[in-house]
Amino acid sequence: MSVQVGMVHLVGAGPGDPSLLTLKAVELLQKADAVVYDKLAGWSFLTHIQPQTRLYDVGKQADRHTMVQEEICQLLVDLAREGLQVVRLKGGDPYVFGRGGEEAEVLVAAEIPFQVVPGISSSVAVPGAAGIPVTHRDHCTSFHVITGHERPDREETALDFSAFAKLSGTLVFLMGIRNLSHITQSLLREGKDPLTPVAIVEKGCTPYQRHITGNLTNIVDLVEKHSIQAPAVTVVGTVVDLSSKLYQTPSDQPLRAQRILVGRTRRQASRFSNLLRSQGAIPIEVPLIEVELNADPIAGSAFLEKLSLCQWLVFTSENGVESFVQLLRQQKRDVRTLHSLRIASIGPATTQALLQYGIHADLQPQIYTVEALGQELLKVIQPKQSIALARSDVANPELQRRLQSMNVDLVEWDAYYTRPALRQAELLKSLLFQAEVDWIPFSSSSMVHAFCDAVLDDHISTWNVRFASIGPMTSAAMQSRGLLVSAEAKVQTLDGLIVAIQEAL
Ligand code: SAH
């Protein structure tokens, strides 16, 4: 029996802003068995993949090839022949200087089904983000996208600067920053007006975006003066003048360009990532822990039975709530099960999760720790009452300890199991070793241990990364593993964690 051949999707990731991925790209990433990416694609795709998706970094930089093009093509063919759905993710549009055409030819020759999914090309979007429309009726009637980096195996230049110099349209050079002097000299030699405006836009559509403007005679010096680096787009033409009028300065963002690892479970990551993005940060989602809801029907039905004799039901996390609601469904029960119970919640996120199911929490402490929750409960419960706890298998025993001091009957249920998510350990290590991460916030002790186990505590001092903690328990776990706590949340919520990072900048 022959193995079913998979399919390769040549997908454009857009210029860098995660919200400029197409809906189709997101849909394919969600279903991908493997993603083959390079640096220009950015890290936002991690938000959309499944935990088991295989990742291949084939990143190329101007002078450091991690994988040659033939090897990349071979990898695509091999993965498809394994029967996988493969997303080949490329910055911008796959058919604009991305060698997407070459990859497509190889796939056709190997009889691998493929499709191309367009992306927003930097050639248009990046000038636009710097306030430069590539066409404008008062300025030009065409724009031309030109490579600034020719094939190294070509002896004579294929770039016809005499033709470019005669064009009245906007010239957009990609990959041109290292050859800028050659480009400007050639245009001047061929008679282009020395005062023709030129803009360089570095890392457009990302929180690092910068641009400078000048003309054909001074732009090289300006690039040097401002240490402009690749990737950058060079725009030549009078439309550049519009930038001073049309460029919109981004609003003040306290976490601008901070690269922050989001290690929460895939289900819980997006809320934190969205909060970070709204402050200008770049979230990089690599789950450190996985949560498995307890679906054991025997333990579940025993818990529900005992629950009918309890006075309080206590939740210490959103996962606990999710798992309890799943249990009700599994046992063909609903919220009426709770009719005689009072409900306690550890903090706002758990309270919110309950509210989503129409359940109002009767008690929530002012400080969102198990100690504070225990203290508040002790004020309202009577001796000999029965208290039910739906919490993690590795929950802090402090809550039980406090409640037991009052001679109450505890009914406990392991609502979910927390395990380290080691599938992306390699990615995690390479991010750290390449200094791609500025902050790692931990929102639980289990996350700290999973992280340290995954990276084997190697060379922490060389990573250039800072660690933040959601509260004292997590900080203690960090210290026990030798991690320096650079920021600790005063309020034990994700917002509190973000404030702590801001204050530590
Ligand atoms: N397929 C891509 C282009 C690949 S060539 C696209 O359609 O955008 C790589 C070049 O694209 C870089 O050298 C740089 O000139 C340009 N580029 C891509 N993303 C960019 C960004 N966010 N900011 C500035 N230039 C970018």
Residues whose N, C-alpha, C, O or C-beta is under 5 A from the ligand:
A	BS01	SAH	P15 G16 G91 G92 D93 P94 V96 F97 G98 I120 S121 S122 S123 V126 F173 L174 M175 G176 V201 E202 K203 G204 P231 A232 V233
